[in-house]
Amino acid sequence: MPSQGPLYRQLQLQPSAPSSGFDKFLVGKTASWRAKLLQLLNQMIACEAPSCGRAILGLNGNGKTLLNKALQAAATERNLALLPTGGRPAFEVMFSRISASQTNLSNYGVELAKCLSRSNLEPPETTYASIAAEILRRFSETYRPGIGTRLLTFPAKALLRHALKKYDDVIGTFLETIADDGASAGIDEAFKLIDRWLGERLLRRSFRVYARSLRMGSFLEDYIVGKGGGFRTVAELNRLLFDDLAASFSASQPQDIVHCLMEICRLVGTKVLMLQVDDCNDEKAVDFLLPIAERLGDFKSPKILVLASAVETVWKDCIARGKDLSLQQKIHEFFDPIVLKSPTKAELRKLAEKLAVLIQMEEAARIRTLEWPEEAMDAALAVCEGKSYRLATRILIDDAVKYIK
């Protein structure tokens, strides 16, 4: 992924929210809610909080996307924590984010599966390849068949470990450079080696026994060992997997879809699975979420954190359906609301001060400085009153950059 340049330029060139640097520009209640959600995530990882849901409500531009991305950034940091010391990326927190307004209700499940990720630095297209590699690594390190099979498969298993190391190197290089040029080709080359050595008859048979012992779904087992027909690229394997999942999900209830995703994540040691559903601004989205929420107590390994984002007034309309008061009570119970408002005067001033520091810091590298007159800042703040967080941020940066020298 190419660099997006200075953070303040990313904020200025919205609507796409940045994926990091939140401490440098979040203020007020939005910053407080970020801290509370991160605390909740940490409690869930530590098994100190159960599966739960939150509704993030507010007008567009007041921080719903920022809170979702802040949680993704926290998951990314946690999963990639061992990379600087030569370790492998982990799968401790997985997340998937979809837009309800851009997805048909019948496709929610497969879209959640397609968007499953462990970091915001890797494209979702690599997720299942990395999951497969991790499962095979655990198989090669822990599975102990009979002594005869163990001796006969020793050469192939050693070569399989070598192929898995090559896959790790490809992912490591990708994450270090954050550039996907040639990444897919490198992953396919590593997977070709994996497929070659796993193709040894006794080793493949051993893996199928191992897969059964884990209660692995047939779609994931087929992704790893194939259905015959020779080597397939990761893109082809993903397509076949999603076709299988779409067929399986077509008649499934929402809670069954979540169970399926949980089972995939369980195999690689995930502790928390975050499901982020944006634009829940119609009844179909609420109808999808409610059966999941009613079964939250059943989702224990991994825990589930469901985040539903919507415009507050529309969300209330979606759950206020005639005399069905039980629906409203369940939604409020299962999706404890986080209501985001436009920034106050005090929050706007704090935002301006943080943006000034950010611009000054990032321009210093170019031997430039920000000299934003107090009266100019005050005039820009007056224009921002009543505006959304996103628009106020843009107005302030647009004014401040006039005074970079």
C-alpha positions as CSV (number, residue, x, y, z in Angstrom):
1,M,0.0,0.0,0.0
2,P,1.5,3.3,-1.0
3,S,2.1,6.0,1.6
4,Q,-0.7,8.5,2.0
5,G,1.6,11.4,3.0
6,P,1.3,13.6,6.1
7,L,-1.5,12.8,8.5
8,Y,-2.9,16.3,8.4
9,R,-3.2,16.1,4.6
10,Q,-5.1,12.8,5.0
11,L,-7.5,14.6,7.3
12,Q,-7.8,17.5,4.9
13,L,-8.5,15.3,1.9
14,Q,-11.4,13.3,3.5
15,P,-13.9,11.6,3.3
16,S,-11.6,8.6,3.9
17,A,-10.7,8.5,7.6
18,P,-7.1,7.7,8.4
19,S,-6.1,4.4,9.9
20,S,-3.7,5.6,12.6
21,G,-2.6,8.6,14.5
22,F,-5.8,9.0,16.5
23,D,-4.2,10.5,19.5
24,K,-3.0,13.4,17.4
25,F,-6.4,14.8,16.5
26,L,-9.2,13.1,18.5
27,V,-10.7,15.3,21.2
28,G,-13.6,15.5,23.6
29,K,-16.2,12.7,23.9
30,T,-15.0,11.0,20.7
31,A,-11.6,10.6,22.3
32,S,-13.3,9.3,25.5
33,W,-15.4,6.8,23.6
34,R,-12.3,5.6,21.8
35,A,-10.6,5.0,25.1
36,K,-13.6,3.1,26.5
37,L,-13.9,0.9,23.5
38,L,-10.2,0.0,23.6
39,Q,-10.6,-0.8,27.3
40,L,-13.6,-3.0,26.5
41,L,-11.5,-4.8,23.7
42,N,-8.7,-5.4,26.2
43,Q,-11.1,-6.8,28.8
44,M,-12.5,-9.2,26.2
45,I,-9.1,-10.3,25.2
46,A,-8.3,-10.9,28.9
47,C,-11.6,-12.8,29.4
48,E,-12.8,-10.2,31.8
49,A,-15.8,-9.2,29.6
50,P,-18.3,-11.4,27.7
51,S,-19.3,-11.1,24.0
52,C,-21.3,-7.9,23.5
53,G,-22.6,-5.3,21.1
54,R,-22.5,-1.5,20.8
55,A,-24.5,0.9,18.6
56,I,-22.4,3.8,17.4
57,L,-24.9,6.5,16.6
58,G,-24.6,10.0,15.2
59,L,-24.8,12.2,12.1
60,N,-22.4,11.4,9.3
61,G,-19.0,13.0,9.9
62,N,-19.1,12.9,13.7
63,G,-16.7,10.0,14.3
64,K,-18.5,6.7,13.7
65,T,-15.9,5.6,11.1
66,L,-13.1,6.9,13.3
67,L,-14.1,4.7,16.2
68,N,-14.3,1.7,14.0
69,K,-10.9,2.4,12.5
70,A,-9.4,3.0,15.9
71,L,-10.4,-0.5,17.0
72,Q,-9.0,-1.9,13.7
73,A,-5.7,-0.1,14.4
74,A,-5.6,-1.5,17.9
75,A,-6.1,-5.0,16.5
76,T,-3.4,-4.5,13.9
77,E,-0.9,-3.2,16.5
78,R,-1.6,-6.2,18.8
79,N,-1.4,-8.8,16.0
80,L,1.8,-7.4,14.5
81,A,3.5,-6.7,17.9
82,L,6.1,-9.5,17.4
83,L,7.3,-8.5,13.9
84,P,10.1,-6.0,15.1
85,T,11.7,-8.9,17.0
86,G,11.5,-11.4,14.2
87,G,8.2,-13.0,15.3
88,R,5.2,-13.8,13.1
89,P,1.9,-11.9,12.9
90,A,-0.7,-13.3,15.2
91,F,-4.5,-13.7,14.9
92,E,-5.4,-12.6,18.4
93,V,-8.0,-10.1,17.3
94,M,-9.7,-10.5,13.9
95,F,-12.2,-8.0,12.4
96,S,-14.5,-7.7,9.5
97,R,-16.3,-4.5,8.4
98,I,-19.1,-4.2,5.9
99,S,-21.6,-1.5,4.8
100,A,-25.2,-2.6,5.2
101,S,-26.4,0.0,2.7
102,Q,-24.1,-1.4,0.0
103,T,-24.8,-5.1,0.6
104,N,-27.9,-7.2,0.0
105,L,-29.2,-8.9,3.2
106,S,-28.7,-12.3,1.6
107,N,-25.0,-11.5,1.1
108,Y,-24.2,-10.1,4.6
109,G,-22.6,-13.4,5.6
110,V,-20.3,-13.9,2.6
111,E,-19.3,-10.2,2.7
112,L,-18.3,-10.5,6.3
113,A,-16.2,-13.6,5.4
114,K,-14.6,-11.8,2.4
115,C,-13.6,-8.8,4.6
116,L,-12.1,-10.8,7.5
117,S,-8.7,-9.4,8.4
118,R,-6.1,-9.5,11.1
119,S,-4.5,-6.1,10.2
120,N,-5.3,-3.0,8.2
121,L,-1.9,-3.3,6.5
122,E,-2.7,-6.5,4.7
123,P,-5.4,-6.9,2.0
124,P,-8.2,-9.2,3.0
125,E,-7.3,-11.3,0.0
126,T,-4.4,-12.7,2.0
127,T,-6.4,-13.6,5.1
128,Y,-7.3,-17.1,4.4
129,A,-3.9,-18.0,2.9
130,S,-2.4,-16.8,6.2
131,I,-5.0,-18.8,8.2
132,A,-4.2,-21.9,6.1
133,A,-0.4,-21.4,6.6
134,E,-0.9,-21.1,10.4
135,I,-3.0,-24.2,10.6
136,L,-0.4,-26.1,8.6
137,R,2.3,-24.8,10.8
138,R,0.5,-26.1,13.9
139,F,-0.1,-29.4,12.2
140,S,3.6,-29.8,11.3
141,E,4.7,-28.9,14.8
142,T,2.2,-30.7,17.0
143,Y,0.5,-33.6,15.2
144,R,2.0,-37.0,16.0
145,P,0.7,-39.9,14.0
146,G,2.0,-43.5,14.4
147,I,5.7,-44.0,14.4
148,G,5.7,-45.6,10.9
149,T,3.8,-42.7,9.3
150,R,6.0,-40.3,11.2
151,L,9.1,-41.7,9.7
152,L,7.7,-42.0,6.2
153,T,6.4,-38.4,6.2
154,F,9.4,-36.8,7.9
155,P,11.1,-35.6,4.6
156,A,7.8,-34.1,3.3
157,K,7.0,-32.5,6.6
158,A,10.5,-30.9,6.8
159,L,10.0,-29.5,3.3
160,L,6.5,-28.3,4.2
161,R,8.0,-26.3,7.1
162,H,10.5,-24.8,4.7
163,A,7.6,-23.7,2.4
164,L,5.8,-22.2,5.3
165,K,8.9,-20.3,6.3
166,K,9.0,-18.9,2.8
167,Y,5.4,-17.8,3.1
168,D,6.3,-16.0,6.4
169,D,9.1,-14.2,4.6
170,V,6.8,-13.0,1.8
171,I,4.3,-11.6,4.3
172,G,7.1,-10.1,6.4
173,T,8.5,-8.3,3.4
174,F,5.1,-7.1,2.4
175,L,4.5,-5.6,5.9
176,E,7.9,-4.0,6.0
177,T,7.5,-2.3,2.7
178,I,3.7,-1.8,2.7
179,A,3.7,-2.2,-1.0
180,D,1.7,-4.9,-2.8
181,D,3.8,-4.9,-5.9
182,G,4.6,-8.6,-6.5
183,A,3.0,-9.7,-3.2
184,S,0.4,-11.9,-4.8
185,A,3.0,-13.6,-7.0
186,G,5.2,-14.2,-4.0
187,I,2.3,-15.7,-2.0
188,D,1.3,-17.9,-4.9
189,E,4.9,-19.1,-5.3
190,A,5.0,-20.0,-1.6
191,F,1.6,-21.7,-1.8
192,K,2.8,-23.7,-4.8
193,L,5.6,-25.2,-2.6
194,I,3.1,-25.8,0.3
195,D,0.8,-27.6,-2.1
196,R,3.6,-29.7,-3.5
197,W,4.8,-31.1,-0.2
198,L,1.4,-31.4,1.3
199,G,0.5,-33.4,-1.7
200,E,2.6,-36.3,-0.4
201,R,0.0,-39.0,0.1
202,L,0.6,-40.0,3.7
203,L,1.1,-36.4,4.8
204,R,-2.1,-35.3,3.2
205,R,-3.9,-38.2,4.8
206,S,-2.4,-37.3,8.2
207,F,-3.6,-33.7,7.7
208,R,-7.1,-34.8,7.0
209,V,-7.1,-36.8,10.2
210,Y,-5.8,-33.7,12.0
211,A,-8.5,-31.5,10.4
212,R,-11.2,-33.9,11.6
213,S,-9.8,-33.8,15.1
214,L,-10.2,-30.0,15.1
215,R,-13.7,-30.2,13.7
216,M,-12.6,-28.1,10.8
217,G,-15.3,-27.1,8.3
218,S,-15.1,-28.9,4.9
219,F,-14.8,-25.6,3.1
220,L,-11.6,-24.6,4.9
221,E,-10.2,-28.2,4.7
222,D,-10.8,-28.1,0.9
223,Y,-9.1,-24.7,0.8
224,I,-6.0,-26.2,2.3
225,V,-5.8,-29.6,0.7
226,G,-7.8,-28.9,-2.5
227,K,-10.5,-30.8,-4.2
228,G,-8.2,-32.2,-6.9
229,G,-7.5,-30.6,-10.3
230,G,-4.0,-29.4,-9.6
231,F,-2.5,-26.2,-8.0
232,R,-4.7,-23.1,-7.7
233,T,-3.7,-19.6,-7.0
234,V,-4.7,-17.9,-3.8
235,A,-7.2,-15.8,-5.7
236,E,-8.8,-19.0,-7.2
237,L,-8.8,-20.7,-3.7
238,N,-10.6,-17.6,-2.3
239,R,-13.2,-17.6,-5.0
240,L,-13.9,-21.3,-4.4
241,L,-14.1,-20.7,-0.7
242,F,-16.5,-17.8,-1.0
243,D,-18.7,-19.8,-3.4
244,D,-18.9,-22.6,-0.9
245,L,-19.7,-20.2,1.9
246,A,-22.3,-18.4,-0.2
247,A,-24.1,-21.7,-0.8
248,S,-23.9,-22.6,2.9
249,F,-25.0,-19.2,4.1
250,S,-28.0,-18.9,1.7
251,A,-30.3,-20.7,4.1
252,S,-28.5,-19.9,7.3
253,Q,-29.6,-17.7,10.2
254,P,-27.3,-14.8,11.1
255,Q,-26.1,-16.5,14.3
256,D,-25.1,-19.5,12.3
257,I,-23.0,-17.3,10.0
258,V,-21.2,-15.9,13.1
259,H,-20.6,-19.4,14.4
260,C,-19.0,-20.3,11.1
261,L,-16.7,-17.3,11.2
262,M,-15.9,-18.1,14.8
263,E,-14.9,-21.6,14.0
264,I,-12.4,-20.3,11.3
265,C,-10.9,-17.9,13.8
266,R,-10.8,-20.5,16.6
267,L,-8.4,-22.6,14.6
268,V,-5.7,-19.9,14.7
269,G,-6.1,-18.9,18.4
270,T,-8.3,-15.8,17.9
271,K,-9.6,-14.3,21.2
272,V,-11.9,-11.6,19.9
273,L,-13.7,-11.4,16.6
274,M,-15.0,-7.9,15.8
275,L,-17.9,-7.6,13.4
276,Q,-18.4,-4.0,12.2
277,V,-21.6,-3.3,10.3
278,D,-21.8,0.3,9.0
279,D,-24.8,2.2,7.7
280,C,-27.4,0.2,9.6
281,N,-30.0,2.7,8.5
282,D,-32.8,0.4,7.5
283,E,-34.8,-2.4,9.1
284,K,-33.0,-5.2,7.3
285,A,-29.8,-4.4,9.0
286,V,-31.5,-4.5,12.4
287,D,-33.2,-7.8,11.5
288,F,-29.8,-9.3,10.7
289,L,-28.2,-8.0,14.0
290,L,-30.9,-9.0,16.4
291,P,-30.6,-12.8,16.2
292,I,-26.8,-12.4,16.7
293,A,-27.3,-10.2,19.7
294,E,-29.8,-12.6,21.3
295,R,-27.1,-15.4,21.1
296,L,-24.2,-13.3,22.3
297,G,-24.0,-15.4,25.5
298,D,-23.2,-18.5,23.3
299,F,-20.2,-16.8,21.6
300,K,-17.3,-17.6,24.0
301,S,-14.4,-18.8,22.0
302,P,-13.6,-16.5,20.5
303,K,-15.6,-13.6,22.0
304,I,-17.6,-11.5,19.6
305,L,-17.8,-7.7,19.6
306,V,-20.5,-6.5,17.3
307,L,-20.4,-2.8,16.3
308,A,-23.4,-1.4,14.5
309,S,-23.1,2.2,13.1
310,A,-26.0,4.3,12.1
311,V,-27.5,7.8,12.0
312,E,-29.2,8.2,15.4
313,T,-32.6,9.3,14.2
314,V,-32.8,6.6,11.5
315,W,-31.7,3.9,14.0
316,K,-34.5,4.9,16.4
317,D,-37.0,4.7,13.6
318,C,-35.8,1.3,12.5
319,I,-36.4,-0.2,16.0
320,A,-39.6,1.7,16.7
321,R,-42.0,-0.6,15.0
322,G,-45.6,-0.2,16.1
323,K,-46.4,-1.9,19.4
324,D,-43.4,-4.3,19.4
325,L,-41.8,-2.9,22.5
326,S,-39.8,-6.1,23.1
327,L,-37.8,-5.4,20.0
328,Q,-36.8,-1.9,21.2
329,Q,-35.9,-3.3,24.6
330,K,-33.7,-6.0,23.1
331,I,-31.9,-3.6,20.9
332,H,-31.2,-1.2,23.7
333,E,-30.1,-4.1,25.9
334,F,-27.8,-5.8,23.4
335,F,-26.5,-2.7,21.6
336,D,-25.7,-0.2,24.4
337,P,-25.7,3.0,22.4
338,I,-22.7,5.4,21.9
339,V,-24.1,8.7,20.8
340,L,-21.7,11.0,19.0
341,K,-22.5,14.8,18.7
342,S,-20.9,17.7,16.9
343,P,-18.0,19.1,18.8
344,T,-18.6,21.9,21.4
345,K,-16.8,25.2,21.4
346,A,-14.3,23.9,23.9
347,E,-13.7,20.7,21.9
348,L,-13.3,22.8,18.7
349,R,-10.6,24.9,20.3
350,K,-8.8,21.8,21.6
351,L,-9.1,20.3,18.1
352,A,-7.6,23.4,16.5
353,E,-4.7,23.3,19.0
354,K,-4.0,19.6,18.3
355,L,-4.1,20.2,14.6
356,A,-1.7,23.1,14.9
357,V,0.8,20.9,16.8
358,L,0.3,18.1,14.2
359,I,0.9,20.4,11.2
360,Q,3.9,22.1,12.9
361,M,5.5,18.7,13.6
362,E,4.9,17.2,10.2
363,E,6.1,20.4,8.4
364,A,9.2,20.7,10.5
365,A,10.7,17.7,8.6
366,R,10.4,19.9,5.5
367,I,12.1,22.8,7.3
368,R,8.8,24.8,7.3
369,T,6.8,26.2,10.1
370,L,3.2,27.1,10.9
371,E,2.5,30.7,12.0
372,W,-1.3,30.6,12.5
373,P,-2.5,34.0,13.9
374,E,-4.8,33.8,16.9
375,E,-7.4,36.0,15.2
376,A,-7.3,33.7,12.1
377,M,-7.8,30.6,14.3
378,D,-10.7,32.3,16.1
379,A,-12.4,33.2,12.8
380,A,-12.1,29.6,11.6
381,L,-13.5,28.3,14.9
382,A,-16.5,30.6,14.5
383,V,-17.2,29.0,11.1
384,C,-16.9,25.5,12.6
385,E,-19.6,26.0,15.3
386,G,-22.4,23.4,14.8
387,K,-20.5,21.6,12.1
388,S,-19.6,17.9,12.1
389,Y,-16.3,16.7,13.4
390,R,-15.1,15.8,9.9
391,L,-16.1,19.2,8.4
392,A,-14.7,21.2,11.3
393,T,-11.4,19.4,10.9
394,R,-11.2,20.2,7.2
395,I,-12.2,23.9,7.8
396,L,-9.5,24.3,10.4
397,I,-6.8,22.6,8.3
398,D,-7.8,24.6,5.2
399,D,-7.3,27.8,7.2
400,A,-4.1,26.8,8.9
401,V,-2.2,25.7,5.8
402,K,-2.5,29.3,4.5
403,Y,0.0,30.2,7.2
404,I,2.7,27.6,6.6
405,K,6.0,29.4,5.8
